[in-house]
Amino acid sequence: MQRPSGIAGVTVIALILLAAAIGALAPPYDPTMVDFTTRLSPPSSAHWLGTDEWGRDVLSRLLSGTAVTVAVAGLTTLLVTISGALLGAFSGLAGGWLDRCVVALMDAFLAFPALVLAIAMTAVLAGSSLAPVVALGVAYLPYMVRVVRAHVLTLRGRDFIAASRVMGNSPAYTLLRHVIPNTVAPVLVMSTSLFGWALLAESALSFLGLGLAPPAASWGGMLADSRNYFADAPWLALAPGIAISGALLGINLFGDFCRDYFDRKTKD
């Protein structure tokens, strides 16, 4: 409560989750309903954010797009966090040729920019509704693996790890009982950043036409559709643009708060 940036970040994240719930359960209008009689209508009491080129309510599509974007970013973060933490911790604890193979594989993935790798994976997995999640998961997995592995390398020489081995505990028990709990702080901090990266990347994929197929709404797709109407209907671009910017700002503020909090706890 003494960190205004942390409060602001939590508030923004809560608003995003609320908007996603409304968009998934009870949007004001059907986000896919076409009505040419209200085509490109400016904001009004009937349509708070106006309508698009097909007469669809922009607010309803924004809320529905929030649900899609949050779902993709959340599933990507969950996938990368679980798989990356386990792979990085096991690699750092095992060492030897296995660790070298994992590092070489992650370095090969890091040779490509994350968004470029995600675009390639999405093209390969075209047609699957989980294609953006899998593509972004593969693209961002190396970052989590490297962070967790680096932290585990600092723990591997600690006395409690040596004691666990001397007691005859299996590597799996040592990993789950002693290593994973001591990597919670860096994993949580990395996950908050990863959620923001995945949200922005999903919007970029949708902007390029590689997200969910129309008429499904998404922030990036709404931005892409607004390009030809920006001069006559600027509200089409402002709504998703402000949503993306505000969401990233709030997530980054919350991530900074988590980093400072765990750094202080570690020093204490």
C-alpha positions, 0 to 999 in steps of 0.5 A: 500500500506504500507503493502507488505504482503497485496500486496502479498496476493492480488496479489496471490488471483488475480492470482488464480482468473485469473487462475480459469477464464482461466481454466473455459473459455479457457484452452490451451487444453481440460483437459480431452482429452486423448493422449497416444502418449504424455504419461508422457512427460516432460515439453516442449514448447508444454506442459509447465508443461508436460503431465500425465499418460493419455497424458493429459496436466498438465497445462490445468488440473491445470487451470481447477482444479483451477476453481473447487477448487475456486468454491467449496471454494468460495461457501462454504465460502459464505454459511458459512458466510451468515448462520453462521453470521445470526445464531450467531448474532440471537443466541447472541442477543436472549439469553435464551434457544434458545442461549443455544440450538444453543451453544449445537448444535455447540459444538456437531459439534465441537466434531469432527474434521472438515475434519472428519465431512466433509468426513462423510457428503460427504459419506452421500451425495454421488452422488450430485455435491454440496456434497463437498460444503454442507459437508464443510459448515456443518463442518465449520459453528460452527466456524463462529457462535461462532465468531459472537456470541461472538462479539454480546454478547459484543454488547448486553449490549451497549446503542444503542441496548437498545435504539432500544428495548426501541423504540419498534423496533422488534428483526429482525429490531435490528438484521439487522439494528444495530447488523449485521453491527457491526459484519462486521469486524470479519466476513470478517476476519473470511471469509478470513481464512475460504476460505483458510481452505475450499480450503485445505479441498476440496483438501484433499477430492479430494485426498481421492477420495471424490471430483468431480468424474474423469475425472474432474480435481482438485488439490487434485485429481492431487496429488493423481494421481501422487503418482505412478509416482513421481519418473519418472514424478515429475512434476505431483506432483509439479504443484498442490503441489505448487499451493496449497501451494502458494494459502494458503500462499497468502490467509493467508497473506491477512487474516493477513492484514485484521485482522491488518487493522480492529484491528487498525480501532477498536482501532482508 
